[in-house]
Amino acid sequence: MQKKSILVSVIAAELLTAAIANAFIGGPAAANEGAGIFALEGGLMLRGYRFKVEPRQSQITVAATVLGSLYDSDQSAVTGWLDVWLEPGQWPFSEIHITDLELDLTEQIDLNYGILGWARGTDVGVDMNEPGPQAQVQGDDSFVQQQNLLDARGTFAYYFMGDSGEEDLSEMGAVPSEFTGLIWQDWTTITLRSEMDMEWFGELSEGLEVIVEIQGTVVATAEVFWAVADLHSDGIVNFHDFAVFASAWSSTPSDGIYNPDCDMFNPTGGVINALDLEVFAGNWLEAVSP
């Protein structure tokens, strides 16, 4: 039985080699340029995606407390992106690592303190200074990535009790923030929902202390690769998938090694054969760009 299994794998490998050569030379291109980015981190193979922020579902609130009691806030939709590594490449995910982000508020921030003064924020945004360690994704798709350092940017012009000026938010230094959120997949789309919170203590002018808070919800999405030949469900068709395919080679539903996912030719023929191998070769090395 073991010799037969080895022989089957060798034959399937030879057939795959020929089919892949045909796909590259004589058939349609089977590989996507920029077929994805992978990295080994903490013993796990992670896949990188760039998530695009959905402005209609994302909102950040900027608030400032002056002199310890005077408070006002304003909100804005958000655009931008987040770079995220996931293990495995598709749901259910076990690890997440948000490694970089760039968020831009789409509107001006106006804060009003009545007769005492006002503040106005323009070109306000948030960038990643240093990511925290990768986080576990729980069974309910939730995660908490701790120890992140974020930078704010933009300018705040102000007038307060006869004193006016302008502050550069990028000079306030990196501040800690915790990413609490959910990540899930709906067919070919991965959705990331993250809550972020950062707080800065500063001084607008001598004796004029201020606490600036930037809080909000960011919803972002990324296209996830799917192909009938992605039998390993890691976001790329490669030798991991071929190992699954080869293990079911020439089998039928009555055999213990039969895998219906490998019977991928449409209509299915009830046997794993060259027709299925042709479909597999046509998907070879396909992956979504990160």
Secondary structure, DSSP 8 states (H G I E B T S, - for coil): -HHHHHHHHHHHHHHHHHHHHHHHHTS-----SS--EEEEETTEEEEEEEEEE-GGG-EEEEEEEETTTEEEEEEEEEEEEEEEEEESSSSS-SEEEEEEEEEEESS-EEEE-GGGEEEEEEEEEEEEEE----EE--TTSEEEEEEEEEEEEEEEEEEETTEEEEEEGGGG--EEEEEEEEEEEETTEEEEEEEEEEEEEEEEETTEEEEEEEEEEEEEEEE----TT-TT-SSB-SHHHHHHHHHTTT--TTSTT--GGG--SSS--SS--HHHHHHHHHTTT-B---
